[in-house]
Amino acid sequence: MMRNQKGTSLVSVIVSFAVLMIVLLLLQISITASGRYAARADEVWQKAVDAENKYVNGDGSKKADMGLTMKSDKGNTEFWGSMEIWKTDDGEADIYYIKN
């Protein structure tokens, strides 16, 4: 026995287009988000390159001198050396590095 199935093919086409639109929307959102992430990664990479150039060229400012000592369980201390804390001055993000 066949029931009256008039209009079911139209419903299936509408549902199929709705599912297709949902999938396309998710694809568009993921492409847009990946573009934003790539742009942000490029900005961070550029800041790292600028900081590296300032480090290599010596364009930072000295912030502190620190002495390094080791203290044993028995209370003995031994001088191990010193280090300098420097900062790149790029105006936006402060990047610190250590020289010895």
N, C-alpha and C positions, 0 to 999 in steps of 0.2 A: 504494500500500500504506500503510495506516495502522498505525502502531505503537500499542502500548498506552500511552495518554496519561492513564491514570487518576491523579488526584491532582495533575496539573500546575496546575490552576486554584487549588487550595488553596495550593500553593507560591508561585504568583505573588501571591496575596493576602497571604501572610505576608511576602514580600519587599517588596511595596508598602507595607505597614504599617511595616516596619523602616526603609525609606527616608523615609517620612513622619515617623517619630519622630526620625530624625537631623536632618531639616530643622527640625522644631519645636524640638529641643534647641539647634541653632545660633541660631535666632531668639530663643529665650529668653535665651541667653547674651549676644547682642548687645544686647538690650533692657536687661538687668541692667547690663551694662558702660556703656551710654550714660547710664543713671540715675546711676551712680557718678561718671562724668565730669562730668555736669551739676551734681551736688552739690559736687564739688571746685571746679569753675569758679565756682560761686556763692560759696564760701568765699574764693577768691582775689580775686574782684571786691569782696567786702565789705572785705577788707583794703586793697585799693587805694582804695576810697572813704574808709575811715577815715584812711589816710595823706594823702589829698588834703585832707580836712577839717582835719587837724592842720597841714598845710602852709598852707592858706588862713587858718586861725585863729592861726597862729604858735605852736602848741603843741609845738614841737620843742626840741631842745637843740643848741647850737652845739658842733661838734667840732673844727674847725680853720679857720685863716685861711691862704689860699694866695695868693702873688703870682704873677702870670702874666708871663713874659718871653719874648721871642723872641730866639733866638741865630742869627746869620747864619753862613754858611760862613767868613767872614773873621774871626770871633771877636767881632764887635760884638753887644752885647746891648741890647735895648730893652724898657722896662717897658710892659706892655700893660694892666695893671689888677690887680684882686684879686677873689677870690671866697671865700665862706664855705661850709664843708661843715656841714650840719645833719643831725640824725637824729631821726626820729619815735620816741618812746618808747612802744611799745604792749606791751612785755613779752614778746611772742612772736617777732615777726620785726622785725629792724631794717631800716628803709627810709631810705636816705640820699638827700639832695637838695642842690642847690647854689643859693645865693643870691649875688647880686653887689651 
